[in-house]
Each structure stands twice: as C-alpha cells, then as structure tokens.
Amino acid sequence: MALATVIGAVTAWQAREVAKLRERVVALEEQAADDHLRFRDAIRLIRALQRHIDELLGFLRLHVPGMEPPAADYKIPATLQEEI
C-alpha cells in the first residue's frame, strides 16, 4: 500500500512537471516567433539605412567635390553580413 502511495505521488509530481514544461515550451516558441519577426524588421531597417547612407554620400560627392566623408568606424558583424 505504501509503495502505491509513493508511486502515485511521484506520478502526480511528474505530471505537474510535464505541464510546467509544456507551458514553458509554448512560451518559448511564441518568443522565438516574435524574435524572428523583430530580427527580420531590424534587417529591413539596416538595409534602408545603408541605402540612405549611400544616397547621402552620393549627394556629398556631387555637391562638395574633392571632399570625402570620414570612414565608417563600425563593422557589421559576420553573423549579420549574410542577412544584409
């Protein structure tokens, strides 16, 4: 009888843990989907900003010949370079 009680308690505990883990998986999947959308939006923004920089450089070179803008002091990480 005591063994059945212990087994029942362990089974109930496992069921609670499984339920918690399932909730956590659902939350993490939702967060991953949200992060993916945010990452995609960030890439679009970076591309737009790069186009804008190129346009500004073109205007500067056109209207102020012989003057070059300072070199960019940033570097796009290799992990993002492929996406951009």
Long-range contacts (C-beta under 8 A, 24 or more apart in sequence): 43-80, 43-83, 43-84, 46-76, 46-80, 46-84, 47-84, 50-84
